[in-house]
Amino acid sequence: MLVLVAPGQGAQKPGFLTPWLDLPGVTERLTWWSAVSGLDLIHYGTKADEEEIRDTAVAQPLLVAAGLASAHALFSEGAESHRDGLGASAGHSVGEITAAAVAGVLTDEAAMVLVRRRGLAMAEAAAQAETGMAAVLGGEQDDVVAHLTKLGLTPANVNGAGQIVAAGTAEQLAALAEDKPEGVRRVVPLKVAGAFHTEHMAPAVSALQTLVEGAPVADPRLPYVSNRDGQVVTSGSEVAQRLVAQVSNPVRWDLCMETFQKLGATAIIEVAPGGTLVGIAKRALPGVKTLALKTPDDLEAARALIAEHAVPVAGTPAE
């Protein structure tokens, strides 16, 4: 059983879209999505520097566009018959929008409209106070969460495999750097512009709620695993509501991986810019094959994994 996952903010790197433009149709798609989102995705994905693409309002649309472009490339050239054979889709943070489009809940265009507004709203919320995030590596999960709570921080991403991301004010994060929880190896500041998935993002939730009420949605055509609680969501309207609430709620990627296990996952492919989530899966899900789509050079191996692990659609012979 194959799970397709999409990374969240922080996975982007300068120039990471450049090799993808050599594939047929990618430039055209990105040009169209640039018009839809009002953002020059090709420029930001090929020429912009690290500081430019760190901007929340830029990073989020760029990541969703990259994920969707790589997914389209993955399911072209004969592999399209296996798209409906995916066992599940899931995304980390903004990657949930990519996963929703892969699952058929949102059209590509609706995904780009939503993520552009999400990025702008979260950037506006982040500008109201000096906040940020830091990865806490090591330690027992309950002990780490209790320590963060004592410092006034939020465990914004509970990723499993010994990784929790703390979020809060600059002062709270400075206190964490000076007073690490017992057993923690390192505290690593993240290159993000705010305390995402916390109460600091409440203004963005209000801005997005009005938008999604008119968004065209459909029920998922494959199991969609929500990072709010790791549950499989079968209603398109509920997925849309969760995409809004998720902005200020913690990401429970650990629970998503537990669900992958329960569903019988045997392989995981992470769409571009892949690497972060398969790294976590290698530690948390031993025995599950993983592959990250970093460049088009990874597509052949990914298609082979699809042919081996996707469940054939009724009436469709396996490749």
Secondary structure in CASP SS format (residue, H / E / C, confidence):
PFRMAT SS
TARGET T0000
AUTHOR 0000-0000-0000
METHOD secondary structure of the structure
MODEL  1
M C 1.00
L E 1.00
V E 1.00
L E 1.00
V E 1.00
A E 1.00
P C 1.00
G C 1.00
Q C 1.00
G C 1.00
A C 1.00
Q C 1.00
K C 1.00
P C 1.00
G C 1.00
F C 1.00
L C 1.00
T H 1.00
P H 1.00
W H 1.00
L H 1.00
D H 1.00
L C 1.00
P C 1.00
G C 1.00
V H 1.00
T H 1.00
E H 1.00
R H 1.00
L H 1.00
T H 1.00
W H 1.00
W H 1.00
S H 1.00
A H 1.00
V H 1.00
S H 1.00
G C 1.00
L C 1.00
D C 1.00
L H 1.00
I H 1.00
H H 1.00
Y H 1.00
G H 1.00
T H 1.00
K C 1.00
A C 1.00
D C 1.00
E H 1.00
E H 1.00
E H 1.00
I H 1.00
R H 1.00
D C 1.00
T H 1.00
A H 1.00
V H 1.00
A H 1.00
Q H 1.00
P H 1.00
L H 1.00
L H 1.00
V H 1.00
A H 1.00
A H 1.00
G H 1.00
L H 1.00
A H 1.00
S H 1.00
A H 1.00
H H 1.00
A H 1.00
L H 1.00
F C 1.00
S C 1.00
E C 1.00
G C 1.00
A C 1.00
E H 1.00
S H 1.00
H H 1.00
R H 1.00
D H 1.00
G H 1.00
L C 1.00
G C 1.00
A E 1.00
S E 1.00
A E 1.00
G E 1.00
H C 1.00
S C 1.00
V C 1.00
G H 1.00
E H 1.00
I H 1.00
T H 1.00
A H 1.00
A H 1.00
A H 1.00
V H 1.00
A C 1.00
G C 1.00
V C 1.00
L C 1.00
T C 1.00
D H 1.00
E H 1.00
A H 1.00
A H 1.00
M H 1.00
V H 1.00
L H 1.00
V H 1.00
R H 1.00
R H 1.00
R H 1.00
G H 1.00
L H 1.00
A H 1.00
M H 1.00
A H 1.00
E H 1.00
A H 1.00
A H 1.00
A C 1.00
Q C 1.00
A C 1.00
E C 1.00
T E 1.00
G E 1.00
M E 1.00
A E 1.00
A E 1.00
V E 1.00
L E 1.00
G E 1.00
G C 1.00
E C 1.00
Q H 1.00
D H 1.00
D H 1.00
V H 1.00
V H 1.00
A H 1.00
H H 1.00
L H 1.00
T H 1.00
K H 1.00
L C 1.00
G C 1.00
L C 1.00
T E 1.00
P E 1.00
A E 1.00
N E 1.00
V E 1.00
N E 1.00
G E 1.00
A C 1.00
G C 1.00
Q E 1.00
I E 1.00
V E 1.00
A E 1.00
A E 1.00
G E 1.00
T E 1.00
A H 1.00
E H 1.00
Q H 1.00
L H 1.00
A H 1.00
A H 1.00
L H 1.00
A H 1.00
E H 1.00
D C 1.00
K C 1.00
P C 1.00
E C 1.00
G C 1.00
V E 1.00
R E 1.00
R E 1.00
V E 1.00
V E 1.00
P E 1.00
L C 1.00
K C 1.00
V C 1.00
A C 1.00
G C 1.00
A C 1.00
F C 1.00
H C 1.00
T C 1.00
E H 1.00
H H 1.00
M H 1.00
A H 1.00
P H 1.00
A H 1.00
V H 1.00
S H 1.00
A H 1.00
L H 1.00
Q H 1.00
T H 1.00
L H 1.00
V H 1.00
E C 1.00
G C 1.00
A C 1.00
P C 1.00
V C 1.00
A C 1.00
D C 1.00
P C 1.00
R C 1.00
L C 1.00
P C 1.00
Y E 1.00
V E 1.00
S C 1.00
N C 1.00
R C 1.00
D C 1.00
G C 1.00
Q C 1.00
V E 1.00
V E 1.00
T C 1.00
S C 1.00
G H 1.00
S H 1.00
E H 1.00
V H 1.00
A H 1.00
Q H 1.00
R H 1.00
L H 1.00
V H 1.00
A H 1.00
Q H 1.00
V H 1.00
S H 1.00
N C 1.00
P C 1.00
V E 1.00
R C 1.00
W H 1.00
D H 1.00
L H 1.00
C H 1.00
M H 1.00
E H 1.00
T H 1.00
F H 1.00
Q H 1.00
K H 1.00
L H 1.00
G C 1.00
A C 1.00
T C 1.00
A E 1.00
I E 1.00
I E 1.00
E E 1.00
V C 1.00
A C 1.00
P C 1.00
G C 1.00
G C 1.00
T H 1.00
L H 1.00
V H 1.00
G H 1.00
I H 1.00
A H 1.00
K H 1.00
R H 1.00
A H 1.00
L C 1.00
P C 1.00
G C 1.00
V C 1.00
K E 1.00
T E 1.00
L E 1.00
A E 1.00
L C 1.00
K C 1.00
T C 1.00
P H 1.00
D H 1.00
D H 1.00
L H 1.00
E H 1.00
A H 1.00
A H 1.00
R H 1.00
A H 1.00
L H 1.00
I H 1.00
A H 1.00
E H 1.00
H H 1.00
A C 1.00
V C 1.00
P C 1.00
V C 1.00
A C 1.00
G C 1.00
T C 1.00
P C 1.00
A C 1.00
E C 1.00
END
